Amino acid sequence: MKNKYTLFGLASSLFIITGCAGGDLETNGNEEADGGEDQSSNGEAIDFWYIETGEAEEAILNAVERFEEENPEYTVDPLQIDNDDYKQRLVVAMSGGDPPDVFHSWGGGWLEEFVKGDQVKNLSETQIDSDRFVDTALDNSTFDGDIYGLPLSLSVVPIYYNQEIFEELDLSEPETYDELLGIIDDLNEQGYAPFALANRDRWPGSFFYMYFAERLGGEELFEQAVSGEGSFAEDEYIEAGEHVQELVEKEAFNSGFNGMSYDEGQSRQLLYTEQAAMIMDTAAFPNSAMDEYPEFVDNIGMFLFPDIEDGEGDSDNLVATISPTWSVYEDSENEEASVELVNHLTSTETAEEYAETSQPPAIEDVDSDDPFVNEFNEHIENADYIQSVYDQALVPSLAEVHLDTVQELLGLSMSPEEVAKMMEEEAEDTRD
């Protein structure tokens, strides 16, 4: 296993949530099956929830099909759920005692809450081969030395841009934040929204805050804030908030961004129609473009968030999400088969097919001819530190404060000092 990278995510305290889960689920759809009809008459049913769409979804469902072919006594009932509805639906299902047997997570603090509630199977006690995985990704779902989820992809967050617009305006990929500000000015002068942003879902805008924090304070800033050795009210966090609001005041984003939906593709459409020139997004962006507007794919360029003068961070370091990570419900009636399904979902064959959707694998020795995957892998190899996104690394209560306050920060309705103060107050309540 590789041990080059570090990834940080801690959690404490349990969910206190009431509710109950719904009835039987429709295969590969967003709604419950009509009349709650059982669709697993061919054998024992394994309920499976995931969020992938497009070609990535096809890779997931092909893995399910391979599992069913090898295990004809079981039928998998897959349910695709929109990303922003998923977390709440799984929380409600868990609290009602009726979650799926196999489910998507992002690891980190969000998964650890369920682990602390004895709701997730310890996969270290089952038939898995943990040596196949990149340490960075596997560590994100490992708690107290035990593995509770197997990752399929390590999804880095670069800045994508329209190459034709950059060539037309004679713009180069920036190496410093000041150069990025110059590009923003040039794009505004030519009538382009510099960045496409759909932040009703809150997390897309938080990428900017996280990158500013890392570039200013380095990799220890977040780790020390979570542990209590430092604070979310450190000067670097306040300065990160000031830079976020600087971008807003420079009109770096399309108008109305806090009311626009990422899941509905509203930010991506601005790129496809050349109303905006750049977007900060996960490795899922090329796959979305392939599905939504294939002719745009060859026009995609990418670069990492640049250095900030006098900052402690490194422009090679990454913000990333470890997704999908597959876990098994502790009380699954089909435990062995569910673990075997997870093995299929993270097999080399699945990882190779998933990599064809331009998303880098979290599994070692997976070959890909995809140019996006190769560039992602190069960035991963060059990184000394990979920061897990805050809303996945932090405990849920603190993650919610982070998402809410950064949205307010972008809306200019909270000051950087107020955001930092609120984050630190909540962090004090969650630290062990």
C-alpha positions as CSV (number, residue, x, y, z in Angstrom):
1,M,0.0,0.0,0.0
2,K,1.1,3.5,-0.7
3,N,1.8,5.9,2.2
4,K,2.8,9.1,0.5
5,Y,-0.3,11.1,1.3
6,T,-2.1,12.4,4.4
7,L,-5.9,13.0,4.6
8,F,-7.6,14.3,7.7
9,G,-11.1,13.7,8.9
10,L,-12.3,13.4,12.5
11,A,-15.7,13.0,14.1
12,S,-17.4,13.0,17.5
13,S,-21.0,12.9,18.9
14,L,-23.9,11.0,17.5
15,F,-26.9,12.0,15.3
16,I,-30.0,12.9,17.3
17,I,-32.6,12.5,14.6
18,T,-36.1,11.1,14.5
19,G,-38.0,9.7,11.5
20,C,-38.8,6.5,9.7
21,A,-37.8,5.0,6.4
22,G,-40.2,4.5,3.5
23,G,-41.3,1.3,1.8
24,D,-39.7,-0.9,-0.9
25,L,-37.5,0.8,-3.5
26,E,-37.6,1.1,-7.2
27,T,-34.7,-0.3,-9.2
28,N,-32.5,2.5,-10.6
29,G,-35.0,5.3,-10.0
30,N,-35.6,8.2,-7.7
31,E,-39.0,7.2,-6.4
32,E,-40.5,4.4,-4.3
33,A,-42.0,1.6,-6.3
34,D,-45.7,1.9,-6.9
35,G,-47.6,0.3,-4.1
36,G,-44.4,-0.7,-2.4
37,E,-44.3,-3.8,-4.6
38,D,-41.4,-6.2,-4.0
39,Q,-39.1,-6.3,-7.1
40,S,-36.9,-9.1,-5.8
41,S,-38.9,-12.2,-6.6
42,N,-35.9,-13.9,-8.2
43,G,-34.1,-14.4,-4.9
44,E,-32.9,-12.8,-1.7
45,A,-33.0,-9.0,-2.0
46,I,-30.0,-6.7,-1.4
47,D,-31.0,-3.0,-1.2
48,F,-28.3,-0.7,-2.7
49,W,-28.3,3.1,-2.7
50,Y,-26.0,5.2,-4.8
51,I,-25.8,8.8,-6.2
52,E,-23.9,8.3,-9.5
53,T,-25.4,9.3,-12.9
54,G,-24.6,9.0,-16.5
55,E,-21.7,6.8,-17.6
56,A,-20.5,6.5,-14.0
57,E,-23.9,5.0,-13.1
58,E,-23.5,2.5,-15.9
59,A,-20.2,1.4,-14.5
60,I,-21.9,0.9,-11.1
61,L,-24.8,-1.0,-12.5
62,N,-22.5,-3.2,-14.6
63,A,-20.8,-4.3,-11.4
64,V,-24.2,-5.1,-9.9
65,E,-25.0,-7.2,-12.9
66,R,-21.7,-9.1,-12.6
67,F,-22.5,-9.8,-8.9
68,E,-25.9,-11.1,-9.8
69,E,-24.5,-13.4,-12.5
70,E,-22.1,-14.9,-10.0
71,N,-24.6,-15.0,-7.2
72,P,-28.0,-16.0,-8.9
73,E,-29.6,-16.6,-5.5
74,Y,-29.5,-12.9,-4.9
75,T,-31.2,-9.9,-6.6
76,V,-29.9,-6.4,-6.1
77,D,-32.4,-3.6,-5.8
78,P,-30.5,-0.4,-6.8
79,L,-31.8,3.1,-6.0
80,Q,-30.2,6.2,-7.4
81,I,-30.8,9.3,-5.3
82,D,-29.8,12.8,-6.1
83,N,-26.7,13.9,-4.3
84,D,-28.3,16.7,-2.2
85,D,-31.2,14.5,-1.1
86,Y,-29.1,11.5,-0.3
87,K,-27.6,12.3,3.1
88,Q,-30.9,13.2,4.7
89,R,-32.6,10.1,3.2
90,L,-29.9,7.8,4.6
91,V,-30.0,9.5,8.0
92,V,-33.8,9.0,8.2
93,A,-33.5,5.4,7.0
94,M,-30.8,4.7,9.6
95,S,-32.7,6.3,12.4
96,G,-35.8,4.2,11.4
97,G,-33.8,1.0,11.4
98,D,-34.5,0.3,7.7
99,P,-31.4,1.4,5.7
100,P,-30.1,-0.3,2.6
101,D,-27.8,-3.3,2.9
102,V,-25.1,-1.5,0.8
103,F,-24.8,2.3,0.7
104,H,-22.8,5.1,-0.7
105,S,-20.8,7.4,1.6
106,W,-17.9,9.8,1.5
107,G,-16.1,8.4,4.5
108,G,-14.8,10.9,7.0
109,G,-16.8,12.3,9.9
110,W,-20.1,11.7,8.2
111,L,-19.6,7.9,8.0
112,E,-18.0,7.8,11.4
113,E,-21.2,9.0,13.0
114,F,-22.9,5.9,11.8
115,V,-19.9,3.8,12.9
116,K,-20.2,5.2,16.4
117,G,-23.8,4.3,16.4
118,D,-23.0,0.6,15.6
119,Q,-24.8,0.9,12.3
120,V,-21.9,0.1,9.9
121,K,-20.3,-3.3,9.4
122,N,-16.6,-3.6,10.3
123,L,-15.2,-4.8,6.9
124,S,-11.8,-5.7,8.5
125,E,-13.7,-8.7,9.9
126,T,-14.8,-9.8,6.5
127,Q,-13.4,-11.1,3.2
128,I,-11.8,-8.0,1.7
129,D,-8.4,-7.3,0.3
130,S,-7.4,-3.9,1.7
131,D,-4.0,-3.9,0.1
132,R,-5.6,-3.1,-3.2
133,F,-6.4,0.5,-2.2
134,V,-4.5,3.8,-2.1
135,D,-3.9,4.6,1.5
136,T,-5.1,8.2,1.1
137,A,-8.5,6.9,0.1
138,L,-8.8,4.0,2.5
139,D,-7.7,6.0,5.5
140,N,-10.8,8.2,5.1
141,S,-13.1,5.2,6.0
142,T,-10.8,3.7,8.6
143,F,-11.5,4.4,12.3
144,D,-9.4,3.1,15.2
145,G,-7.6,0.8,12.8
146,D,-10.8,-0.8,11.4
147,I,-12.1,-0.4,7.9
148,Y,-15.8,0.6,7.4
149,G,-15.9,1.5,3.7
150,L,-14.1,0.6,0.5
151,P,-13.5,3.5,-1.9
152,L,-13.8,3.4,-5.6
153,S,-12.6,6.9,-6.6
154,L,-10.5,9.7,-5.3
155,S,-12.1,12.8,-6.8
156,V,-9.8,15.8,-6.8
157,V,-11.1,19.4,-7.2
158,P,-9.3,21.5,-9.9
159,I,-10.4,24.6,-11.7
160,Y,-11.7,23.7,-15.2
161,Y,-11.8,26.3,-18.0
162,N,-12.9,26.8,-21.5
163,Q,-9.7,26.5,-23.6
164,E,-11.2,28.4,-26.6
165,I,-12.1,31.4,-24.5
166,F,-8.6,31.4,-22.9
167,E,-7.0,31.2,-26.3
168,E,-9.2,33.9,-27.8
169,L,-8.3,36.3,-24.9
170,D,-4.6,35.2,-24.8
171,L,-5.0,34.0,-21.2
172,S,-2.6,31.5,-19.6
173,E,-3.2,29.2,-16.6
174,P,-2.3,31.3,-13.5
175,E,0.5,30.3,-11.2
176,T,-0.4,32.9,-8.5
177,Y,-3.6,34.2,-7.0
178,D,-2.7,37.7,-8.3
179,E,-2.6,36.3,-11.8
180,L,-6.0,34.7,-11.3
181,L,-7.4,38.0,-10.2
182,G,-6.0,39.5,-13.5
183,I,-7.8,36.7,-15.5
184,I,-11.0,37.5,-13.6
185,D,-10.7,41.2,-14.6
186,D,-10.0,40.3,-18.3
187,L,-13.0,38.0,-18.5
188,N,-15.3,40.5,-16.9
189,E,-14.2,43.1,-19.4
190,Q,-15.1,40.8,-22.3
191,G,-18.5,40.0,-20.9
192,Y,-17.9,36.5,-19.5
193,A,-18.7,35.4,-16.0
194,P,-15.3,34.3,-14.8
195,F,-16.6,31.5,-12.6
196,A,-19.8,29.5,-13.0
197,L,-21.2,28.7,-9.6
198,A,-24.5,27.1,-8.5
199,N,-24.4,27.4,-4.7
200,R,-28.0,26.7,-3.6
201,D,-26.6,23.3,-2.5
202,R,-23.9,25.2,-0.5
203,W,-21.0,22.8,-1.0
204,P,-19.8,24.0,-4.4
205,G,-18.9,27.5,-3.0
206,S,-17.1,26.0,-0.1
207,F,-14.3,24.7,-2.4
208,F,-13.1,28.3,-2.6
209,Y,-13.0,28.8,1.2
210,M,-11.1,25.5,1.7
211,Y,-8.5,26.2,-1.0
212,F,-7.9,29.7,0.4
213,A,-7.5,28.2,3.9
214,E,-5.0,25.6,2.7
215,R,-3.0,28.0,0.5
216,L,-2.8,30.5,3.4
217,G,-2.3,28.3,6.4
218,G,-1.0,25.0,5.1
219,E,-2.0,21.5,5.8
220,E,-1.8,21.8,9.6
221,L,-4.4,24.6,9.8
222,F,-7.4,22.4,9.5
223,E,-6.0,19.5,11.5
224,Q,-5.1,21.7,14.4
225,A,-8.5,23.5,14.3
226,V,-10.4,20.2,14.5
227,S,-8.2,18.8,17.3
228,G,-8.3,22.0,19.3
229,E,-4.6,22.6,19.1
230,G,-5.6,25.5,16.8
231,S,-8.9,27.2,16.0
232,F,-11.4,27.8,13.2
233,A,-11.0,31.5,14.2
234,E,-7.3,31.6,13.3
235,D,-6.2,34.7,11.2
236,E,-5.8,32.4,8.2
237,Y,-9.5,31.4,8.3
238,I,-10.5,35.1,8.6
239,E,-8.3,36.0,5.7
240,A,-9.7,33.1,3.7
241,G,-13.2,34.6,4.2
242,E,-11.9,38.0,3.1
243,H,-10.6,36.5,-0.1
244,V,-13.9,34.8,-0.8
245,Q,-15.7,38.1,-0.4
246,E,-13.1,39.8,-2.5
247,L,-14.0,37.4,-5.4
248,V,-17.7,38.3,-4.9
249,E,-17.0,42.0,-4.9
250,K,-14.9,41.6,-8.1
251,E,-17.9,39.9,-9.7
252,A,-16.0,36.7,-10.2
253,F,-19.2,34.7,-10.2
254,N,-22.4,34.6,-12.3
255,S,-25.3,36.6,-10.8
256,G,-27.8,34.8,-8.6
257,F,-25.3,32.0,-7.8
258,N,-26.6,31.3,-4.3
259,G,-30.1,30.5,-5.7
260,M,-28.9,28.2,-8.5
261,S,-28.9,24.3,-8.3
262,Y,-25.7,22.3,-9.0
263,D,-27.7,19.1,-9.3
264,E,-29.8,20.6,-12.0
265,G,-26.6,21.4,-13.9
266,Q,-27.2,25.2,-13.9
267,S,-23.5,26.1,-13.4
268,R,-22.3,23.6,-16.0
269,Q,-24.8,25.0,-18.5
270,L,-23.1,28.4,-18.2
271,L,-19.9,26.8,-19.4
272,Y,-21.4,24.9,-22.2
273,T,-23.1,28.0,-23.5
274,E,-19.9,30.1,-23.1
275,Q,-21.5,32.5,-20.6
276,A,-18.8,31.6,-18.1
277,A,-15.2,30.6,-18.6
278,M,-14.3,28.6,-15.5
279,I,-15.7,26.3,-12.8
280,M,-14.3,24.7,-9.7
281,D,-15.7,21.2,-9.5
282,T,-14.8,17.6,-8.6
283,A,-13.5,15.0,-11.0
284,A,-17.1,14.3,-11.9
285,F,-17.3,17.3,-14.1
286,P,-15.8,15.7,-17.3
287,N,-18.3,12.8,-16.8
288,S,-21.2,15.2,-16.5
289,A,-20.0,17.0,-19.6
290,M,-19.8,13.7,-21.6
291,D,-23.4,13.0,-20.6
292,E,-24.9,16.5,-21.0
293,Y,-22.9,18.2,-23.8
294,P,-20.3,15.8,-25.3
295,E,-19.0,18.3,-27.8
296,F,-17.7,20.4,-25.0
297,V,-15.4,17.8,-23.6
298,D,-12.4,18.4,-25.9
299,N,-12.6,22.1,-24.9
300,I,-11.9,21.4,-21.2
301,G,-8.6,22.5,-19.6
302,M,-7.7,22.4,-16.0
303,F,-5.3,23.8,-13.4
304,L,-5.0,23.7,-9.6
305,F,-5.8,26.6,-7.3
306,P,-2.7,28.8,-7.4
307,D,-0.3,29.9,-4.7
308,I,-1.0,32.9,-2.6
309,E,1.9,35.2,-1.8
310,D,3.4,34.6,1.7
311,G,1.0,31.7,2.2
312,E,2.1,28.5,4.0
313,G,0.3,26.2,1.6
314,D,1.4,24.5,-1.6
315,S,-0.2,24.8,-5.0
316,D,0.4,21.1,-5.5
317,N,-1.8,20.2,-2.6
318,L,-5.4,19.2,-3.3
319,V,-8.9,19.4,-2.0
320,A,-10.6,16.1,-2.8
321,T,-13.6,13.9,-2.0
322,I,-13.3,10.2,-1.6
323,S,-16.4,9.1,-3.4
324,P,-18.0,6.7,-3.9
325,T,-17.1,4.8,-0.7
326,W,-19.2,1.7,-0.2
327,S,-20.3,0.4,3.2
328,V,-22.5,-2.3,4.6
329,Y,-25.3,-1.9,7.2
330,E,-24.4,-3.6,10.4
331,D,-27.7,-5.5,10.7
332,S,-28.0,-6.5,7.1
333,E,-29.8,-9.9,6.8
334,N,-27.5,-10.7,3.8
335,E,-24.2,-9.7,5.3
336,E,-21.9,-12.0,3.4
337,A,-23.5,-11.3,0.1
338,S,-23.5,-7.5,0.8
339,V,-19.8,-7.6,1.4
340,E,-19.3,-9.5,-1.8
341,L,-21.3,-6.9,-3.6
342,V,-19.0,-4.2,-2.2
343,N,-16.0,-6.3,-3.5
344,H,-17.6,-6.2,-7.0
345,L,-18.2,-2.5,-6.7
346,T,-14.5,-2.0,-6.0
347,S,-13.1,-4.6,-8.3
348,T,-10.3,-3.8,-10.7
349,E,-12.8,-4.3,-13.6
350,T,-15.2,-1.8,-12.0
351,A,-12.4,0.7,-11.3
352,E,-11.2,0.5,-14.9
353,E,-14.7,1.0,-16.3
354,Y,-15.3,3.8,-13.8
355,A,-12.0,5.5,-14.8
356,E,-13.4,5.6,-18.4
357,T,-15.8,8.3,-17.0
358,S,-12.7,10.5,-16.3
359,Q,-12.7,9.8,-12.5
360,P,-9.4,8.7,-10.9
361,P,-9.5,5.3,-9.2
362,A,-8.8,4.8,-5.5
363,I,-7.5,1.3,-6.3
364,E,-3.9,0.7,-7.2
365,D,-2.6,-0.5,-10.6
366,V,-5.6,0.5,-12.6
367,D,-4.7,1.5,-16.1
368,S,-6.6,4.2,-18.0
369,D,-6.2,5.8,-21.4
370,D,-8.5,8.7,-20.3
371,P,-6.5,11.9,-20.5
372,F,-8.4,13.5,-17.6
373,V,-7.7,10.5,-15.3
374,N,-4.0,10.6,-16.2
375,E,-3.9,14.3,-15.4
376,F,-5.8,13.7,-12.1
377,N,-3.4,11.0,-11.2
378,E,-0.4,13.2,-11.9
379,H,-1.8,15.8,-9.6
380,I,-2.4,13.1,-6.9
381,E,1.2,11.9,-7.3
382,N,2.6,15.4,-6.9
383,A,0.5,16.3,-3.8
384,D,2.1,16.1,-0.4
385,Y,-1.3,16.6,1.2
386,I,-4.9,16.0,0.2
387,Q,-7.5,17.8,2.1
388,S,-10.8,16.0,2.4
389,V,-13.7,18.4,1.9
390,Y,-14.9,19.8,5.1
391,D,-18.6,18.7,4.9
392,Q,-17.4,15.1,4.7
393,A,-14.4,15.3,7.1
394,L,-16.2,17.1,9.9
395,V,-18.9,15.8,12.2
396,P,-22.3,16.6,10.7
397,S,-23.3,19.4,13.1
398,L,-20.0,21.3,12.4
399,A,-20.2,20.5,8.6
400,E,-23.6,22.1,8.5
401,V,-22.3,25.2,10.2
402,H,-19.5,25.3,7.7
403,L,-21.8,25.0,4.7
404,D,-24.3,27.5,6.0
405,T,-21.8,30.1,7.0
406,V,-19.8,29.9,3.7
407,Q,-23.0,30.4,1.8
408,E,-23.7,33.5,3.9
409,L,-20.1,34.6,3.4
410,L,-20.6,34.4,-0.4
411,G,-23.9,36.3,-0.1
412,L,-22.1,39.0,1.8
413,S,-24.5,38.6,4.7
414,M,-21.9,37.5,7.2
415,S,-18.4,38.9,7.8
416,P,-15.3,36.7,7.8
417,E,-15.0,37.3,11.5
418,E,-18.6,36.2,12.2
419,V,-18.1,33.0,10.1
420,A,-14.9,32.2,12.0
421,K,-16.4,32.8,15.4
422,M,-19.5,30.7,14.6
423,M,-17.3,27.8,13.4
424,E,-15.1,27.9,16.4
425,E,-18.1,28.0,18.8
426,E,-19.6,24.9,17.2
427,A,-16.2,23.2,17.1
428,E,-15.8,23.7,20.8
429,D,-19.0,21.8,21.4
430,T,-17.9,18.8,19.2
431,R,-14.4,18.3,20.3
432,D,-13.7,15.3,22.6
